[in-house]
């Protein structure tokens, strides 16, 4: 599903695929329910979401960021925007990895899991919306030049 480079890809199709991946990632994370989490199936689902998240981040870094970073070399404003977006991505990635690590074993209190899960889901939704509103248009603009 995840391609390693946008070179040669139809830009419209690439951004459409990334939006689809956003929806898939959000649904997968939202699909983990606190009570279900305590089961083997819940653990398997958590591991699938973790892998999906890691693949998505790797894909985004490989498909979008190189072109953005290259363009930023010539544009200080763009460079600052890319740096903020990259910092933001690191925060989301660290939060997600901490969540996955915290819940990879054991039987957490349901309220604790629900709180952490809700926070991660909300922050992920915010990040993905930012990508669609900021990164995708930047990428479109750069790819058109």
N, C-alpha and C positions, 0 to 999 in steps of 0.2 A: 504494500500500500504506500509506504513512504519512499519517495524517490530521493536520490542523493544529490541531485543538482537540478536547477531550473533551466539550465542551458538546453536549448532545443525544445523546451516545453512551450506549449501555447500558454501565454501569460494568463489569459482568461481562465483556462482550464486549471492552471496551477492554483490561482486564488480561490476558485470554486472548490477544488480538492481540499485546500487548507480550511475553508469554511466548514466543509463536511467533517473534517477531522476535529474541528472545534466542537461541533455538535456531538460527535461520537464520544469525545473525551468527557464532555460535561455529562452526557447521559450515563456513561459508564461509572463515573464518580458518584453521581446522584443515585445510581442504582444500588449502592451499598447501603443497606439499612442497618441501624444499630443492633437490633435483635438478631438479624441474620449474620452479622459479623462474627458472632460467637461460634458459628458452625464452620465445618471444613469448607463448605461451599462458599461461605462468606470470605474465608481466608484466600481461597483460590481466586475469587472475584477481585479481592484487594490486590493480589499479585498481578492479575491481568491489567488492572487499571494502572498500577505502578509501571508496568512494561509499556503500556500504551502511552503514558505520560512521558516516559524517557524517550521513546521513539519519536514522539511528536516534537519534543524539544530539540533532539538531534537533527531531525528533519528540517525544522525551522532554521536552525543555525547553519545548516548546510545549504539550504535553498534560498533563503532570503538575506541573511546577514552579510555574506561576502559582497554582494552587489551594493548593499547599503553602506558598508564600511569603505568600499572603494570610492563611492561617490562622496562620502564624508571627508575624504582626504582633501578635497578641493573646496569644501564648504563648511566653514566653522559652525554655522547655525545648525546645519544638518548633523555635524559631528556631535554637538551638544545634545541634540534630540536622540541620536542613536545611543549615546552614552547613558542617557536617562532610561531609555527603553531597555538597554542591556542590564542596567542596575536593577530595574524592575523585574526583569526575567530572572535574575539571580535570586531575588527575594522570594519569588513564587516557587522557583525550583527548590530552594533550601527549605521552605515551608512544607512543600509536598514531600520531599525526601524525609524530613523529620517526622511527618505524619505517618508515612509508610513504615518507617523504621520503628516508631513507637508502637504501632499496632500489628507488626508482623507476627507477634507471638502473644500468648497470654489471653486472659479474659478481662478486658478493661471494664470499668464501670460504664454502663450504658450512657449515662448523662455526659460523662467525660468524652466518650467517643462521639456522641451526637454533637457536642459543642465543637470539638476539633474538626469533625467532618464538615459541619456547616460553615465554619470559618474558612476552611480550605476551598470548599465549593464556591463560596461567595468571592473570594480573592481570585480564584481561577476564572470565574465568569467575568470579573472586572478586567483581568489581564487579556482574555481572549477578545473582549469587546474593544479594548484599546488597540489590540493588534489590527482588528478589522477597520477601526476608525483612523488609526495613525500609521501603522506600519504598512498596511496594504496600499493605501494611497501613495505613500512615499516610494514604495517599491514600484508601483505603476508609473510614477513620474520618472524615476531613475531608468527603468527599463525602456521607457519611450524615447530616451535621449541617446 
